[in-house]
Amino acid sequence: MLKTIALVILATGAPACGGASDPSEDLVGRWDLHDDETGELEAIYAFDDDGTYRYREYGEAPESHAGTYETDGGLLLFDGTDDAGTHLNAEVSYFADDERFLLGALLPDGEVDGPVGAWSGSIRVESEGELTVDSETTYRLEANGTAVVTARDQDENRTIDDATWEEEAGEIVVSFTLESIDFHIHMVLIEGAAMGSPIFERAAEGS
């Protein structure tokens, strides 16, 4: 089954590309991910203006990684090492503004009107020099509530042309059936700029 259908966001052992340069000003700072129900801190990303970053999880079996990063348009490139000493490189589509950071973001592919239009994202990960993930996904949402999902996972391609979408509790939910399994992909819409989840929020100064 295609991992790209849900556009897997590898927050536990991703990011990477050596030699930081010209990091995005919007990205610099600390970003916190909180549990929607309990408010507990689940993870943080911190990006410094010298091109270094660090990631840390909280809770059971937490993981971390750190290294250097750079940005290239809508891509975030990492070169890092996790807490087991594994070297990781990744290129991931992302979005960041004054308040929100989204890793693995779907970005507008042409003009969009609210959620209607085409949204694309990608992720490529190498672990110790071996390619482990190489995926691209596009969601095309129509005004009538239908959707088409196209995905590539390395050399495998799939098109789902009978998907649907709706707004539900402030989220965009794309639904489809694949190999007898029902999928309901919940995403936050950042108007005209990005779509996806989870959303990291900029930490308050001094936290």
Backbone hydrogen bonds, N-H to C=O, Kabsch-Sander energy under -0.5 kcal/mol:
donor,donor_aa,acceptor,acceptor_aa,energy
5,I,2,L,-1.0
6,A,3,K,-0.8
7,L,4,T,-1.4
8,V,3,K,-0.9
10,L,8,V,-0.7
11,A,9,I,-1.6
13,G,11,A,-0.5
16,A,90,A,-1.3
17,C,68,T,-0.6
17,C,77,L,-0.5
27,L,24,S,-0.5
28,V,24,S,-1.2
29,G,47,F,-2.9
31,W,45,Y,-3.6
32,D,201,E,-3.2
33,L,43,A,-2.7
34,H,32,D,-0.5
35,D,40,E,-2.9
39,G,35,D,-1.9
42,E,33,L,-3.5
43,A,33,L,-1.3
44,I,56,R,-2.5
45,Y,31,W,-2.2
46,A,54,R,-2.3
47,F,29,G,-2.9
48,D,46,A,-0.5
48,D,52,T,-2.9
51,G,48,D,-1.7
53,Y,67,G,-2.4
54,R,46,A,-1.7
55,Y,65,H,-2.9
56,R,44,I,-2.2
57,E,63,E,-2.2
58,Y,42,E,-2.6
65,H,55,Y,-1.5
66,A,81,T,-1.7
67,G,53,Y,-2.0
68,T,79,D,-2.5
69,Y,51,G,-2.5
70,E,77,L,-1.9
71,T,21,S,-0.7
72,D,75,L,-2.5
75,L,72,D,-1.6
76,L,92,V,-3.0
77,L,70,E,-3.0
77,L,75,L,-0.5
78,F,16,A,-1.1
78,F,90,A,-2.5
79,D,16,A,-1.3
79,D,68,T,-2.4
80,G,88,L,-2.7
81,T,66,A,-2.4
82,D,86,T,-2.2
83,D,64,S,-1.7
85,G,82,D,-2.1
88,L,80,G,-3.3
89,N,126,E,-2.6
90,A,16,A,-1.7
90,A,78,F,-1.6
91,E,124,R,-2.3
92,V,76,L,-2.4
93,S,122,S,-2.4
94,Y,74,G,-2.1
95,F,102,L,-1.9
97,D,100,R,-2.1
101,F,200,F,-2.5
102,L,95,F,-2.9
104,G,93,S,-2.6
105,A,93,S,-1.2
105,A,102,L,-0.6
106,L,195,M,-3.0
107,L,105,A,-0.6
107,L,120,S,-3.2
109,D,118,A,-3.1
110,G,108,P,-0.7
113,D,116,V,-2.7
116,V,113,D,-1.8
117,G,141,L,-2.1
119,W,139,Y,-2.5
120,S,107,L,-2.8
121,G,137,T,-2.3
123,I,135,S,-2.3
124,R,91,E,-2.0
125,V,133,V,-2.7
126,E,89,N,-3.2
127,S,130,E,-2.7
128,E,87,H,-3.1
128,E,126,E,-0.5
130,E,127,S,-1.9
132,T,125,V,-2.7
133,V,125,V,-1.6
135,S,123,I,-2.9
136,E,152,R,-2.1
137,T,121,G,-2.5
138,T,150,T,-2.9
139,Y,119,W,-2.9
140,R,138,T,-0.5
140,R,148,V,-2.8
141,L,117,G,-2.8
141,L,139,Y,-0.6
142,E,140,R,-0.5
142,E,146,T,-2.8
145,G,142,E,-1.7
147,A,163,A,-2.4
148,V,140,R,-2.1
149,V,160,I,-2.6
150,T,138,T,-2.5
150,T,148,V,-0.5
151,A,158,R,-2.7
152,R,136,E,-2.9
153,D,156,E,-2.8
154,Q,134,D,-3.4
154,Q,152,R,-0.5
156,E,153,D,-2.2
158,R,151,A,-2.3
160,I,149,V,-3.3
161,D,159,T,-0.6
163,A,147,A,-1.2
164,T,175,S,-2.3
165,W,145,G,-2.5
166,E,173,V,-1.5
168,E,171,E,-2.8
171,E,168,E,-1.7
172,I,187,M,-3.3
173,V,166,E,-3.0
173,V,171,E,-0.6
174,V,172,I,-0.6
174,V,185,I,-2.3
175,S,164,T,-2.8
176,F,183,F,-1.8
178,L,181,I,-2.7
181,I,178,L,-1.6
183,F,176,F,-3.4
185,I,174,V,-3.2
186,H,184,H,-0.7
187,M,172,I,-2.4
188,V,196,G,-2.9
190,I,188,V,-0.6
190,I,194,A,-2.9
191,E,189,L,-0.8
193,A,190,I,-3.0
194,A,190,I,-2.0
195,M,106,L,-1.8
196,G,188,V,-1.8
200,F,101,F,-2.9
200,F,198,P,-0.6
201,E,32,D,-3.0
202,R,99,E,-2.2
203,A,30,R,-2.5
207,S,204,A,-2.0
